[in-house]
Amino acid sequence: MSELSNIKIKKINHVGIPINNRKESFSLYMDFLGLKVIPSMVDEKHVIWSKTNDGTMVHLIEPKDGPGNEMPNFHVAFEVENFDETLDILKKSKYEVSNYQTRHDGQRAIYIQDMDGNTLEFTTHNNIQHSARIVDEWGYTKNS
């Protein structure tokens, strides 16, 4: 058993899905599949946060503006029981830990790449602290 088997995953927190067209994607994900748009807890206008009825989040991610910006990768975020312990385990592993974040609601996140280039995110739970962010009908978020 490897050291990574000591990471205790509670659930899938969210998935990130690359999209090209916000309006067309809304037609599928919100109108047809019934996802609900929620305020984003990161300052990235190209990321649309939404959730299913059970609270699992789906982040629709457009390419960033500017030359050389490619389609983002699909990623999955695992919510872990003990974030600090997970961070320590990952730092000691062969995987490079990147992009440490604390979001507007206090959620913490880190990332690794698997051997095939897939992004794996490890997070605490959401809504650790209140955030007054609001979202419009097209998924653009701002502070209230």
DSSP file (Angstrom, degrees, kcal/mol; ACC not computed):
  #  RESIDUE AA STRUCTURE BP1 BP2  ACC     N-H-->O    O-->H-N    N-H-->O    O-->H-N    TCO  KAPPA ALPHA  PHI   PSI    X-CA   Y-CA   Z-CA
    1    1 A M              0   0    0      0, 0.0     2,-0.1     0, 0.0     5,-0.0   0.000 360.0 360.0 360.0 136.4    0.0    0.0    0.0
    2    2 A S    >   -     0   0    0      1,-0.1     3,-1.3     0, 0.0     4,-0.2  -0.368 360.0-106.4 -89.0 168.5    1.4    3.4   -0.9
    3    3 A E  G >  S+     0   0    0      1,-0.3     3,-1.6     2,-0.2     4,-0.1   0.794 117.0  65.1 -62.4 -28.6    1.6    6.6    1.2
    4    4 A L  G >  S+     0   0    0      1,-0.3     3,-1.9     2,-0.2    -1,-0.3   0.741  84.5  73.2 -68.4 -20.8   -1.3    8.1   -0.9
    5    5 A S  G <  S+     0   0    0     -3,-1.3    -1,-0.3     1,-0.3    -2,-0.2   0.655  84.6  69.0 -67.1 -12.1   -3.6    5.4    0.4
    6    6 A N  G <  S+     0   0    0     -3,-1.6     2,-0.4    -4,-0.2    -1,-0.3   0.581  74.4 102.6 -80.2  -9.8   -3.5    7.3    3.7
    7    7 A I    <   -     0   0    0     -3,-1.9     2,-0.9    -4,-0.1    -3,-0.0  -0.623  67.9-146.1 -74.4 127.9   -5.5   10.2    2.1
    8    8 A K        -     0   0    0     -2,-0.4    73,-2.7    74,-0.2     2,-0.5  -0.824  11.7-162.8-103.4 100.7   -9.1   10.0    3.3
    9    9 A I  E     -A   80   0A   0     -2,-0.9    71,-0.3    71,-0.2     3,-0.1  -0.708   9.8-175.4 -84.9 126.2  -11.4   11.1    0.5
   10   10 A K  E     -     0   0A   0     69,-3.1     2,-0.3    -2,-0.5    70,-0.2   0.880  60.1 -42.3 -85.2 -44.6  -14.9   11.9    1.8
   11   11 A K  E     -A   79   0A   0     68,-1.2    68,-2.7    66,-0.0     2,-0.6  -0.973  67.0 -72.9-169.6 172.0  -16.6   12.7   -1.5
   12   12 A I  E     -A   78   0A   0     -2,-0.3    66,-0.2    66,-0.2     3,-0.1  -0.786  39.1-170.4 -80.6 121.8  -16.3   14.3   -4.9
   13   13 A N  E     -     0   0A   0     64,-2.5    44,-1.9    -2,-0.6     2,-0.3   0.899  60.4 -32.6 -80.6 -45.2  -16.6   18.1   -4.2
   14   14 A H  E     -Ab  77  57A   0     63,-1.1    63,-3.0    42,-0.2     2,-0.4  -0.984  48.0-131.5-164.7 165.7  -16.8   19.2   -7.8
   15   15 A V  E     -Ab  76  58A   0     42,-1.4    44,-3.1    -2,-0.3     2,-0.5  -0.955  18.1-140.5-121.7 148.4  -15.8   18.5  -11.4
   16   16 A G  E     -Ab  75  59A   0     59,-3.1    59,-1.7    -2,-0.4    44,-0.2  -0.949  18.1-169.0-110.1 122.6  -14.4   21.1  -13.8
   17   17 A I  E     - b   0  60A   0     42,-3.2    44,-2.7    -2,-0.5     2,-0.1  -0.946  19.4-129.2-115.9 122.6  -15.7   20.8  -17.3
   18   18 A P  E     - b   0  61A   0      0, 0.0     2,-0.3     0, 0.0    44,-0.2  -0.461  31.1-177.6 -67.7 138.0  -14.1   22.8  -20.2
   19   19 A I        -     0   0    0     42,-2.4     3,-0.1    -2,-0.1    41,-0.0  -0.945  26.1-162.4-133.5 157.2  -16.6   24.8  -22.3
   20   20 A N  S    S+     0   0    0     -2,-0.3     2,-0.5     1,-0.3    -1,-0.1   0.713  81.4  37.5-104.7 -31.2  -16.3   27.0  -25.4
   21   21 A N     >  -     0   0    0      1,-0.2     4,-2.6    41,-0.0    -1,-0.3  -0.945  58.8-161.8-134.8 111.3  -19.6   28.8  -25.5
   22   22 A R  H  > S+     0   0    0     -2,-0.5     4,-2.5     1,-0.2     5,-0.2   0.906  93.0  49.0 -57.3 -47.4  -21.3   30.1  -22.3
   23   23 A K  H  > S+     0   0    0      1,-0.2     4,-1.6     2,-0.2    -1,-0.2   0.927 114.5  43.9 -63.9 -46.6  -24.7   30.5  -23.9
   24   24 A E  H  > S+     0   0    0      1,-0.2     4,-1.3     2,-0.2    -1,-0.2   0.888 113.7  51.9 -65.3 -38.4  -24.8   27.1  -25.5
   25   25 A S  H  X S+     0   0    0     -4,-2.6     4,-3.0     1,-0.2     5,-0.4   0.883 105.7  54.4 -66.3 -38.2  -23.4   25.5  -22.4
   26   26 A F  H  X>S+     0   0    0     -4,-2.5     5,-2.4     1,-0.2     4,-1.5   0.886 102.1  59.1 -61.5 -37.7  -26.2   27.1  -20.2
   27   27 A S  I  <>S+     0   0    0     -4,-1.6     5,-1.4     3,-0.2    -1,-0.2   0.896 117.1  31.8 -58.0 -41.2  -28.7   25.6  -22.6
   28   28 A L  I  <>S+     0   0    0     -4,-1.3     5,-2.6     3,-0.2     4,-0.4   0.968 127.0  35.4 -79.2 -59.3  -27.5   22.1  -21.8
   29   29 A Y  I  <5S+     0   0    0     -4,-3.0     6,-2.5     3,-0.2    -3,-0.2   0.880 131.3  23.3 -72.4 -40.7  -26.3   22.3  -18.2
   30   30 A M  I  X5S+     0   0    0     -4,-1.5     4,-0.7    -5,-0.4    -3,-0.2   0.927 130.8  34.3 -90.9 -53.5  -28.8   24.8  -16.6
   31   31 A D  I  4<S+     0   0    0     -5,-2.4    -3,-0.2     2,-0.1    -4,-0.2   0.937 131.5  26.5 -71.3 -47.3  -31.9   24.6  -18.8
   32   32 A F  I  4<S+     0   0    0     -5,-1.4    -3,-0.2    -4,-0.4    -4,-0.2   0.925 131.9  33.4 -85.0 -48.0  -31.8   20.9  -19.8
   33   33 A L  T  4<S-     0   0    0     -5,-2.6    -3,-0.2    -6,-0.1    -4,-0.2   0.643 100.9-127.7 -87.3 -14.9  -29.9   19.2  -16.9
   34   34 A G     <  +     0   0    0     -4,-0.7    -4,-0.2    -6,-0.3    -3,-0.1   0.691  45.3 162.5  81.5  18.9  -31.3   21.6  -14.3
   35   35 A L        -     0   0    0     -6,-2.5     2,-0.5    17,-0.1    -1,-0.2  -0.421  33.6-131.1 -67.4 150.3  -28.0   22.7  -12.6
   36   36 A K  E     -C   51   0A   0     15,-2.4    15,-2.0    -2,-0.1     2,-0.3  -0.894  14.1-124.7-106.2 131.4  -28.4   25.9  -10.5
   37   37 A V  E     -C   50   0A   0     -2,-0.5    13,-0.3    13,-0.2    98,-0.1  -0.560  34.1-178.1 -72.8 134.6  -25.9   28.8  -10.9
   38   38 A I        -     0   0    0     11,-2.3    11,-0.5    -2,-0.3    98,-0.1  -0.891  35.9 -81.1-129.2 160.5  -24.2   29.7   -7.6
   39   39 A P        -     0   0    0      0, 0.0     2,-0.2     0, 0.0    96,-0.1  -0.366  46.0-121.9 -62.8 138.6  -21.7   32.4   -6.7
   40   40 A S        -     0   0    0     94,-0.2     8,-0.0    99,-0.1    94,-0.0  -0.556  10.1-153.2 -77.3 144.3  -18.1   31.6   -7.6
   41   41 A M  S    S+     0   0    0     -2,-0.2    63,-2.2    63,-0.0     2,-0.3   0.205  75.9  68.7-103.9  13.6  -15.6   31.7   -4.7
   42   42 A V  S    S-     0   0    0     61,-0.2     2,-1.5     2,-0.1    99,-0.1  -0.937  87.1-118.3-126.5 154.0  -12.6   32.5   -6.9
   43   43 A D  S    S+     0   0    0     -2,-0.3     2,-0.4     2,-0.0    -2,-0.0  -0.507  72.8 117.7 -90.6  67.2  -11.9   35.7   -8.8
   44   44 A E    >   -     0   0    0     -2,-1.5     3,-1.7     3,-0.2    -2,-0.1  -0.921  47.0-164.4-135.5 106.1  -12.0   34.1  -12.3
   45   45 A K  T 3  S+     0   0    0     -2,-0.4    -1,-0.1     1,-0.3    -2,-0.0   0.672  88.2  63.4 -67.8 -15.5  -14.6   35.4  -14.7
   46   46 A H  T 3  S+     0   0    0     16,-0.1    16,-3.0    15,-0.1     2,-0.5   0.430  88.6  81.6 -88.6   1.8  -14.1   32.5  -17.0
   47   47 A V  E <   - D   0  61A   0     -3,-1.7     2,-0.6    14,-0.2    14,-0.2  -0.940  62.0-163.7-112.1 122.7  -15.3   29.9  -14.3
   48   48 A I  E     - D   0  60A   0     12,-3.0    12,-2.5    -2,-0.5     2,-0.4  -0.915   9.7-150.5-105.0 121.5  -19.0   29.4  -13.8
   49   49 A W  E     + D   0  59A   0     -2,-0.6   -11,-2.3   -11,-0.5     2,-0.3  -0.773  26.3 158.0 -93.2 135.4  -20.0   27.7  -10.6
   50   50 A S  E     -CD  37  58A   0      8,-1.3     8,-2.4    -2,-0.4     2,-0.3  -0.926  20.5-149.7-145.0 169.5  -23.1   25.6  -10.5
   51   51 A K  E     -CD  36  57A   0    -15,-2.0   -15,-2.4    -2,-0.3     6,-0.2  -0.983  12.4-124.4-145.3 156.7  -24.5   22.7   -8.4
   52   52 A T    >   -     0   0    0      4,-2.7     3,-1.5    -2,-0.3   -17,-0.1  -0.305  47.2 -91.8 -84.5 176.2  -26.8   19.7   -8.6
   53   53 A N  T 3  S+     0   0    0      1,-0.3    -1,-0.1     2,-0.1   -19,-0.0   0.797 127.9  52.7 -62.7 -28.2  -29.8   19.1   -6.4
   54   54 A D  T 3  S-     0   0    0      2,-0.1    -1,-0.3     1,-0.0     3,-0.1   0.446 122.4-104.6 -88.2   1.7  -27.6   17.2   -3.9
   55   55 A G  S <  S+     0   0    0     -3,-1.5     2,-0.2     1,-0.3    -2,-0.1   0.342  71.2 144.0  96.5  -7.2  -25.0   20.1   -3.7
   56   56 A T        -     0   0    0     -5,-0.1    -4,-2.7     1,-0.1    -1,-0.3  -0.491  46.7-130.2 -65.4 132.6  -22.3   18.5   -5.8
   57   57 A M  E     -bD  14  51A   0    -44,-1.9   -42,-1.4    -6,-0.2     2,-0.4  -0.597  19.6-164.3 -92.4 148.3  -20.7   21.3   -7.8
   58   58 A V  E     -bD  15  50A   0     -8,-2.4    -8,-1.3    -2,-0.2     2,-0.6  -0.992   9.5-158.5-125.7 119.4  -20.0   21.5  -11.5
   59   59 A H  E     -bD  16  49A   0    -44,-3.1   -42,-3.2    -2,-0.4     2,-0.6  -0.892   3.6-155.3-102.0 118.2  -17.6   24.2  -12.6
   60   60 A L  E     -bD  17  48A   0    -12,-2.5   -12,-3.0    -2,-0.6     2,-0.6  -0.836  16.1-160.9 -92.5 124.3  -17.9   25.2  -16.3
   61   61 A I  E     -bD  18  47A   0    -44,-2.7   -42,-2.4    -2,-0.6   -14,-0.2  -0.920   8.4-164.5-121.8 115.2  -14.6   26.6  -17.4
   62   62 A E        -     0   0    0    -16,-3.0   -42,-0.2    -2,-0.6   -16,-0.1  -0.534  38.6 -91.2 -85.3 157.2  -14.1   28.8  -20.5
   63   63 A P        -     0   0    0      0, 0.0     8,-0.1     0, 0.0    -1,-0.1  -0.407  49.0-106.3 -62.6 146.7  -10.6   29.5  -21.9
   64   64 A K        -     0   0    0      6,-0.4     5,-0.1     1,-0.1     2,-0.0  -0.395  40.6 -98.0 -69.9 154.0   -9.0   32.6  -20.5
   65   65 A D  S    S+     0   0    0     -2,-0.1    -1,-0.1    -3,-0.1   -19,-0.0  -0.342  79.9  53.0 -68.7 152.9   -8.8   35.6  -22.7
   66   66 A G  S >  S-     0   0    0      3,-0.1     3,-1.2    -3,-0.1     2,-0.1  -0.162  90.6 -48.8 109.2 161.7   -5.6   36.4  -24.6
   67   67 A P  T 3  S+     0   0    0      0, 0.0     3,-0.1     0, 0.0    -3,-0.0  -0.360 117.5  20.7 -68.2 143.7   -3.2   34.8  -27.0
   68   68 A G  T 3  S+     0   0    0      1,-0.2     2,-0.7    -2,-0.1    -3,-0.1   0.455  83.3 134.0  81.7   0.5   -1.8   31.3  -26.1
   69   69 A N    <   -     0   0    0     -3,-1.2    -1,-0.2    -5,-0.1     2,-0.1  -0.764  37.4-166.6 -88.3 116.6   -4.6   30.5  -23.7
   70   70 A E        -     0   0    0     -2,-0.7    -6,-0.4     1,-0.2     3,-0.1  -0.375  35.5 -70.8 -94.3 172.8   -5.8   27.0  -24.5
   71   71 A M        -     0   0    0     -8,-0.1    -1,-0.2    -2,-0.1    -9,-0.1  -0.407  59.1-113.2 -59.4 137.3   -8.9   25.1  -23.4
   72   72 A P        -     0   0    0      0, 0.0     2,-0.2     0, 0.0    -1,-0.1  -0.310  33.3-104.7 -69.0 160.2   -8.6   24.2  -19.7
   73   73 A N        -     0   0    0      1,-0.1     2,-0.2   -56,-0.1    45,-0.0  -0.513  31.0-105.4 -82.1 152.6   -8.3   20.6  -18.7
   74   74 A F        -     0   0    0     -2,-0.2    45,-0.9   -57,-0.1     2,-0.3  -0.507  48.5-180.0 -63.9 144.0  -11.1   18.5  -17.1
   75   75 A H  E     -Ae  16 119A   0    -59,-1.7   -59,-3.1    -2,-0.2     2,-0.4  -0.991  23.5-146.5-147.1 159.6  -10.5   18.1  -13.4
   76   76 A V  E     -Ae  15 120A   0     43,-1.4    45,-2.6    -2,-0.3     2,-0.5  -0.970  12.2-148.6-123.7 141.9  -12.0   16.4  -10.4
   77   77 A A  E     -Ae  14 121A   0    -63,-3.0   -64,-2.5    -2,-0.4   -63,-1.1  -0.949   7.1-157.1-114.2 124.8  -11.9   17.7   -6.8
   78   78 A F  E     -Ae  12 122A   0     43,-3.3    45,-2.7    -2,-0.5     2,-0.5  -0.872  11.5-140.9 -99.8 126.4  -11.9   15.4   -3.9
   79   79 A E  E     -Ae  11 123A   0    -68,-2.7   -69,-3.1    -2,-0.5   -68,-1.2  -0.766  26.4-156.3 -82.8 127.7  -13.0   16.7   -0.5
   80   80 A V  E     -A    9   0A   0     43,-2.6     3,-0.3    -2,-0.5   -71,-0.2  -0.722  22.6-129.3-109.8 156.3  -10.7   15.1    2.1
   81   81 A E  S    S+     0   0    0    -73,-2.7     2,-0.5    -2,-0.3    -1,-0.1   0.899 101.7  24.5 -68.4 -41.9  -11.3   14.5    5.8
   82   82 A N     >  -     0   0    0    -74,-0.3     4,-2.3     1,-0.2    -1,-0.3  -0.893  65.0-174.3-131.9 102.1   -8.0   16.2    6.9
   83   83 A F  H  > S+     0   0    0     -2,-0.5     4,-2.8    -3,-0.3     5,-0.2   0.916  85.3  49.6 -64.4 -46.4   -6.6   18.8    4.6
   84   84 A D  H  > S+     0   0    0      1,-0.2     4,-2.2     2,-0.2    -1,-0.2   0.899 112.4  48.3 -62.4 -40.7   -3.4   19.5    6.4
   85   85 A E  H  > S+     0   0    0      2,-0.2     4,-2.4     1,-0.2    -1,-0.2   0.912 112.1  49.9 -64.2 -42.3   -2.6   15.7    6.7
   86   86 A T  H  X S+     0   0    0     -4,-2.3     4,-2.7     2,-0.2    -2,-0.2   0.917 109.3  51.6 -61.7 -44.2   -3.4   15.4    2.9
   87   87 A L  H  X S+     0   0    0     -4,-2.8     4,-2.4     1,-0.2    -2,-0.2   0.919 110.5  48.8 -58.9 -45.0   -1.1   18.3    2.1
   88   88 A D  H  X S+     0   0    0     -4,-2.2     4,-1.4     2,-0.2    -2,-0.2   0.919 111.7  48.8 -61.5 -44.5    1.8   16.7    4.1
   89   89 A I  H  X S+     0   0    0     -4,-2.4     4,-0.6     1,-0.2     3,-0.3   0.925 113.1  47.2 -61.9 -44.9    1.3   13.3    2.4
   90   90 A L  H >< S+     0   0    0     -4,-2.7     3,-0.9     1,-0.2     5,-0.3   0.878 107.7  55.5 -67.0 -37.3    1.3   14.9   -1.0
   91   91 A K  H 3< S+     0   0    0     -4,-2.4    -1,-0.2     1,-0.2    -2,-0.2   0.823 110.0  47.2 -63.4 -30.1    4.4   17.0   -0.3
   92   92 A K  H 3< S+     0   0    0     -4,-1.4    -1,-0.2    -3,-0.3    -2,-0.2   0.543 102.3  84.5 -86.8  -8.3    6.2   13.8    0.6
   93   93 A S  S << S-     0   0    0     -3,-0.9    -3,-0.1    -4,-0.6    -4,-0.0  -0.192  95.1-103.4 -86.4-179.6    5.0   12.0   -2.5
   94   94 A K  S    S+     0   0    0      2,-0.1     2,-0.4    -2,-0.0    -1,-0.1   0.488  93.5  97.8 -81.1  -2.8    6.5   12.0   -6.0
   95   95 A Y  S    S-     0   0    0     -5,-0.3     2,-0.5    17,-0.0    -2,-0.2  -0.727  77.1-125.2 -93.6 134.3    3.6   14.4   -7.1
   96   96 A E        -     0   0    0     -2,-0.4     2,-0.4    17,-0.2    17,-0.4  -0.643  20.6-141.4 -79.2 123.6    4.3   18.1   -7.3
   97   97 A V        +     0   0    0     -2,-0.5     2,-0.3    15,-0.1    15,-0.2  -0.705  31.1 173.6 -84.4 132.2    1.8   20.1   -5.3
   98   98 A S  E     +F  111   0A   0     13,-2.6    13,-1.9    -2,-0.4     0, 0.0  -0.906  39.8  24.5-137.3 164.6    0.7   23.3   -7.0
   99   99 A N  E     -     0   0A   0     -2,-0.3     2,-0.2     1,-0.2    -1,-0.2   0.863  62.5-160.9  55.4  51.8   -1.7   26.3   -6.8
  100  100 A Y  E     -     0   0A   0     -3,-0.1     2,-0.3    10,-0.1    10,-0.2  -0.452  19.1-177.3 -61.8 130.6   -2.4   26.4   -3.1
  101  101 A Q  E     -F  109   0A   0      8,-2.6     8,-2.1    -2,-0.2     2,-0.4  -0.963  32.6-164.4-134.1 148.4   -5.6   28.4   -2.6
  102  102 A T  E     -F  108   0A   0     -2,-0.3     6,-0.2     6,-0.2     5,-0.1  -0.979  30.8-148.6-124.1 120.2   -7.9   29.8    0.1
  103  103 A R    >   -     0   0    0      4,-3.1     3,-2.3    -2,-0.4   -61,-0.2  -0.222  29.7 -92.8 -87.0 174.2  -11.2   30.8   -1.5
  104  104 A H  T 3  S+     0   0    0    -63,-2.2   -62,-0.1     1,-0.3    -1,-0.1   0.761 126.5  49.0 -59.8 -27.3  -13.6   33.6   -0.5
  105  105 A D  T 3  S-     0   0    0    -64,-0.2    24,-2.6     2,-0.1    23,-0.9   0.322 123.6-102.2 -94.8   8.5  -15.7   31.1    1.6
  106  106 A G  S <  S+     0   0    0     -3,-2.3    -2,-0.1     1,-0.3     2,-0.1   0.340  72.0 146.8  90.9  -6.7  -12.5   29.8    3.4
  107  107 A Q        -     0   0    0     22,-0.1    -4,-3.1    -5,-0.1     2,-0.3  -0.409  37.5-145.8 -64.1 137.2  -12.3   26.6    1.5
  108  108 A R  E     +F  102   0A   0     -6,-0.2    16,-1.8    17,-0.2     2,-0.3  -0.800  19.7 179.9-105.5 148.9   -8.7   25.4    0.9
  109  109 A A  E     -FG 101 123A   0     -8,-2.1    -8,-2.6    -2,-0.3     2,-0.3  -0.998  12.8-179.5-150.1 147.6   -7.5   23.6   -2.2
  110  110 A I  E     - G   0 122A   0     12,-1.8    12,-2.6    -2,-0.3     2,-0.3  -0.935  16.0-144.8-139.7 163.4   -4.3   22.1   -3.7
  111  111 A Y  E     +FG  98 121A   0    -13,-1.9   -13,-2.6    -2,-0.3     2,-0.3  -0.944  14.4 178.9-133.5 149.7   -3.6   20.4   -7.0
  112  112 A I  E     - G   0 120A   0      8,-2.3     8,-2.9    -2,-0.3     2,-0.4  -0.941  25.0-127.9-136.2 163.5   -1.5   17.6   -8.4
  113  113 A Q  E     - G   0 119A   0    -17,-0.4     6,-0.2    -2,-0.3   -17,-0.2  -0.932  22.3-137.6-107.7 134.8   -1.1   16.2  -11.9
  114  114 A D    >   -     0   0    0      4,-2.8     3,-2.0    -2,-0.4     6,-0.0  -0.272  38.7 -88.5 -80.5 179.6   -1.5   12.4  -12.4
  115  115 A M  T 3  S+     0   0    0      1,-0.3    -1,-0.1     2,-0.1    -2,-0.0   0.641 128.6  51.6 -66.3 -14.1    0.8   10.5  -14.7
  116  116 A D  T 3  S-     0   0    0      2,-0.1    -1,-0.3     0, 0.0    -2,-0.0   0.305 122.3-101.6-103.4   7.3   -1.5   11.1  -17.7
  117  117 A G  S <  S+     0   0    0     -3,-2.0     2,-0.2     1,-0.3    -2,-0.1   0.536  73.3 144.7  86.7   6.6   -1.7   14.9  -17.1
  118  118 A N        -     0   0    0      1,-0.1    -4,-2.8   -45,-0.0     2,-0.5  -0.572  49.2-123.6 -77.5 141.8   -5.1   14.9  -15.5
  119  119 A T  E     -eG  75 113A   0    -45,-0.9   -43,-1.4    -2,-0.2     2,-0.5  -0.742  23.8-168.4 -89.6 129.2   -5.6   17.5  -12.7
  120  120 A L  E     -eG  76 112A   0     -8,-2.9    -8,-2.3    -2,-0.5     2,-0.4  -0.976   5.1-163.0-115.3 128.6   -6.6   16.2   -9.3
  121  121 A E  E     -eG  77 111A   0    -45,-2.6   -43,-3.3    -2,-0.5     2,-0.4  -0.889   4.3-158.9-112.0 141.8   -7.7   18.8   -6.7
  122  122 A F  E     +eG  78 110A   0    -12,-2.6   -12,-1.8    -2,-0.4     2,-0.3  -0.986  22.4 173.2-121.6 129.5   -7.9   18.1   -3.0
  123  123 A T  E     -eG  79 109A   0    -45,-2.7   -43,-2.6    -2,-0.4   -14,-0.2  -0.854  33.2-125.0-133.9 162.8  -10.2   20.4   -0.9
  124  124 A T        -     0   0    0    -16,-1.8   -43,-0.1    -2,-0.3   -17,-0.1  -0.304  59.9 -72.7 -83.0-176.4  -11.7   21.1    2.5
  125  125 A H        -     0   0    0     -2,-0.1     3,-0.3   -45,-0.1   -17,-0.2  -0.350  55.9-103.9 -75.1 166.4  -15.5   21.4    2.6
  126  126 A N  S    S+     0   0    0      1,-0.2    -1,-0.1   -19,-0.1   -20,-0.0  -0.301  91.1  33.3 -83.3 169.1  -17.2   24.5    1.2
  127  127 A N        +     0   0    0      1,-0.1    -1,-0.2     2,-0.1   -21,-0.1   0.850  58.1 155.4  55.7  44.9  -18.7   27.5    3.1
  128  128 A I  S    S+     0   0    0    -23,-0.9     2,-0.3    -3,-0.3   -22,-0.2   0.860  76.0  13.3 -66.4 -35.3  -16.3   27.5    6.0
  129  129 A Q  S    S-     0   0    0    -24,-2.6    -1,-0.2     0, 0.0   -22,-0.1  -0.953  97.4 -88.1-137.4 158.6  -17.1   31.2    6.4
  130  130 A H        -     0   0    0     -2,-0.3     2,-0.4    -3,-0.1    -2,-0.0  -0.356  37.6-166.2 -66.8 142.1  -19.9   33.4    5.0
  131  131 A S        -     0   0    0      2,-0.1   -26,-0.1   -26,-0.1   -27,-0.0  -0.999  17.2-153.4-130.0 135.4  -19.3   35.1    1.7
  132  132 A A        +     0   0    0     -2,-0.4    12,-1.2     2,-0.0     2,-0.1   0.035  48.8 136.8 -94.7  26.1  -21.4   38.0    0.3
  133  133 A R  E     -H  143   0B   0     10,-0.2     2,-0.3    11,-0.1    10,-0.2  -0.475  35.7-161.2 -75.8 145.8  -20.7   37.2   -3.3
  134  134 A I  E     -H  142   0B   0      8,-3.0     8,-2.4    -2,-0.1     2,-0.4  -0.878   3.7-148.0-125.9 158.9  -23.6   37.3   -5.8
  135  135 A V  E     -H  141   0B   0     -2,-0.3     6,-0.2     6,-0.2     2,-0.1  -0.959   7.5-139.5-129.6 143.4  -24.0   35.8   -9.3
  136  136 A D    >   -     0   0    0      4,-2.1     3,-1.9    -2,-0.4   -99,-0.0  -0.354  42.4 -88.4 -91.9-179.2  -26.0   37.0  -12.3
  137  137 A E  T 3  S+     0   0    0      1,-0.3  -100,-0.1     2,-0.1    -1,-0.1   0.646 126.2  52.4 -67.1 -14.7  -28.0   34.9  -14.7
  138  138 A W  T 3  S-     0   0    0      2,-0.1    -1,-0.3  -101,-0.0     3,-0.1   0.274 121.1-101.6-104.0   9.9  -25.0   34.2  -16.9
  139  139 A G  S <  S+     0   0    0     -3,-1.9     2,-0.5     1,-0.3   -90,-0.3   0.595  71.8 144.3  86.3  10.5  -22.7   33.0  -14.0
  140  140 A Y        -     0   0    0    -92,-0.1    -4,-2.1  -101,-0.1     2,-0.3  -0.746  34.8-155.0 -85.0 127.8  -20.7   36.1  -13.6
  141  141 A T  E     +H  135   0B   0     -2,-0.5     2,-0.3    -6,-0.2    -6,-0.2  -0.774  20.0 163.4-107.9 146.0  -19.9   36.6   -9.9
  142  142 A K  E     -H  134   0B   0     -8,-2.4    -8,-3.0    -2,-0.3     2,-0.2  -0.963  43.6 -91.4-148.6 164.6  -19.0   39.8   -7.9
  143  143 A N  E      H  133   0B   0     -2,-0.3   -10,-0.2   -10,-0.2   -12,-0.0  -0.546 360.0 360.0 -73.3 146.3  -18.9   40.9   -4.4
  144  144 A S              0   0    0    -12,-1.2    -1,-0.1    -2,-0.2   -11,-0.1   0.482 360.0 360.0 -80.1 360.0  -22.2   42.5   -3.2
